Amino acid sequence: NEVAIIKLGVRLKEATHDDLASLTARLGVLFRAQGLDDGDNPLGPAAIAHGVYAGLVAARVEGHAARALRPLIEDRLLTPVRELYRGLNQVLDSLGVA
């Protein structure tokens, strides 16, 4: 599962790169954590990927079913995560967090 988590995290990071970088920088300002890394971002791709796979484990989705669902879930996550990051950036920007 750890490989699948890493792969999903990388896909999310690549698909949301600019929005993620802006969000991570804003969260660094908000939390006074200069140098906050995408990997340490509590809303970053790693956290989302871990949550997705924890959900699959909790739902006891295993074996062939898990392998069949993974690409479907992963493909459908890219746009909502990008929209989440954009929306959060807009909110933080409107609050003066730059």
N, C-alpha and C positions, 0 to 999 in steps of 0.2 A: 504493500500500500504506500510506503514512503516514496517509492519511485513515481507512482501515479500522482501523489500529492505534489511532488517537485515539478513534474511535467505540467500539471494544471497551473501551478503558481507561475511557471515560466510563460505559459500561453497567455495567462491573464496580464502579466507584466508587459509582454510584448504588445498585446492588443490595446492596452490602456496607457502606454508609456508616458505621453505628455500630460494627460489628466492625472495620472498617478504621481508623477514628479511634482506637479503643482500642489496636489493634496498633501503629499508628504512634507513638502516645504511649509505649507500653511499649518499643518499639525505640529511641526517642529516649533514654529513661532507660538502657536496657541499653548503648547505644553512646556514652552521654554526648554526645549530639547534640541538645541542647535546640532546639526549633523544627524538628525533622525534619518535612518535608512529605510528604504522601501520594505526591507525584510523585518524591520522593527515597527513598522506602521501597523497600529492595531486594526486598521481597516484594509490593509494591503493584501496583495494576492496570496501570500503565504497563509494568512489568517483565514481568508475565504476558502482556500483549497483544503486546509485542515478541517474547517467546518463542514464542507461538502462531504468529505470522506468519513468524518465522524458520523454524519447523518446516515450514510449508507451502512455503516457498521451497526448503528443503533437500530436501523430498520431491518437488519439481518439480510441485507442484499449481498449475496456472495456468489462466487463461481461464475458460471456462464451468464447469469442474470446481471451481475455486476459488470462484467466485461461488455455486455451489450448496452447497458445503460450509460456507462462512463462517457463514451463519445457524444451521446445525445445530450447529456447534462452539460458537458464541457462546452459544446458548441453553442448551446442556448444561454450560457452564462456570460459570454463575452460582451454582448450588447448591454444587458442590465448592469453589469459591473462598470462598464464605461459610463453609462448614464448616471449611476450612483456617484462616481467620482466627479463627473461634471456638475451634478446638482450640489454636491457638498462644496465644491470649489466656488460655485455661485453664491451659496449661502455665506460661506466664510468671507468671500470677497465683499459681499454686501454689509458684513459686520466689521469691515475694515481689517480683516486678517489677511495680510499679503505676504 
